[in-house]
Amino acid sequence: MKILVINSGSSSIKYKLFEMPSERLLKNGAIEHIGEDGSKFRDHYSGLKIILEEIKLVEAVGHRVVHGAEDFNKPALVNEQVIKGIKKCCAIAPLHNPANLSGILACQKLLPGVKQVVVFDTAFHQSIPEQAFIYGLPYDYYQKLRARKYGFHGTSHEYVAAEASRLLKKPASRLKLITCHLGNGSSITAVCGGKSVDTSMGYTPLEGLVMGTRCGDVDPALITHIMHKKNLNPKEMDRILNKESGLKGISGISNDMRLLEAKANEGNQRAKLAVDIFVYRIRKYIGAYLAVLGGLDALIFTAGIGENQASVRDSICKGLFDCLKVKPKILVIPTNEELMIARQTYKLIKRPAKR
């Protein structure tokens, strides 16, 4: 079965075509600058039309959708009810869900009759217990506004956890894992028995680790204080927290960890400070999740920084497990979110119909 996996961004479409169940990658590519001035692609429909002129006989489509809130805890076949659910989540993921939805609607027009499956970044984390996802706010805010931790990068965390099970030759049900997805956006997840039991990102991807341009954990009272002192409105403050903070804000140089390490080695103190804070926050979360899990079989690194920057991994791991009698395995596993989406799409479509 030929399964086309699509990741529709606000101005881009990334795609991979797999032959399933062999998992052979047949084709991949990307279209960028959709809807921008001077672009020949005015919308996702025109972009996908070009892609599908090159790719024939697509038998199913798998879509990445960032936010499924509490409505979706597993992949779903696209229908009108699912589309309504994705639209409802646009309010809490305004940068991602509308773009994801554009890809789905375009495929409905261009591939009539072809089954589509949506795989949600948040779904893997729907197994997190209440004591981990409820914030210390009036409970009414959760009941009426669904203000809670959702977590992200779920497809990546789920993929590397499954790969760890394969590499360690142990069933997922018997493993305690900490998965570190470290890139421009970074998150850490505690995985017990193949299920997410806590994760660092929250209601939005802003919570948790210091990231490329995101601040991560910060005292909420400090935010209102800065807004008052700097006379900032909510939109301006949101931009600072998401786009001007993190490694970029601390260093004053860049959000690129490779450049920051090079500058730190040359003696730039703010670059060194940014790297040190990044490493420290990760170590702190690993320690917390070690306590949550009550043991650890493996610590897994993935994504751009996690896979490619050994010096950062070494700094994170140095002396980290000296207090343990049995040291966990340290694994570097390249993530493959598109393959995970293809697997889940194939599994859902091939499932026998209920009688």
Sequence and secondary structure as in RCSB ss.txt:
>XXXX:A:sequence
MKILVINSGSSSIKYKLFEMPSERLLKNGAIEHIGEDGSKFRDHYSGLKIILEEIKLVEAVGHRVVHGAEDFNKP
ALVNEQVIKGIKKCCAIAPLHNPANLSGILACQKLLPGVKQVVVFDTAFHQSIPEQAFIYGLPYDYYQKLRARKY
GFHGTSHEYVAAEASRLLKKPASRLKLITCHLGNGSSITAVCGGKSVDTSMGYTPLEGLVMGTRCGDVDPALITH
IMHKKNLNPKEMDRILNKESGLKGISGISNDMRLLEAKANEGNQRAKLAVDIFVYRIRKYIGAYLAVLGGLDALI
FTAGIGENQASVRDSICKGLFDCLKVKPKILVIPTNEELMIARQTYKLIKRPAKR
>XXXX:A:secstr
 EEEEEEE SS EEEEEEETTTTEEEEEEEE  TTSTT S  SHHHHHHHHHHH     EEEEEES  TTT SS 
EE  HHHHHHHHHGGGT TTTHHHHHHHHHHHHHHSTT EEEEEETTGGGGGS HHHH  SS HHHHHHH  S  
 S HHHHHHHHHHHHHHHTS GGG EEEEEEESSSEEEEEEETTEEEEES  SSTTSSS  SS   S  HHHHHH
HHHHHT  HHHHHHHHHHS HHHHHHSS S HHHHHHHHHTT HHHHHHHHHHHHHHHHHHHHHHHHHTS SEEE
EEHHHHHH HHHHHHHHTTTTTT SS  EEEE    HHHHHHHHHHHHHHS    
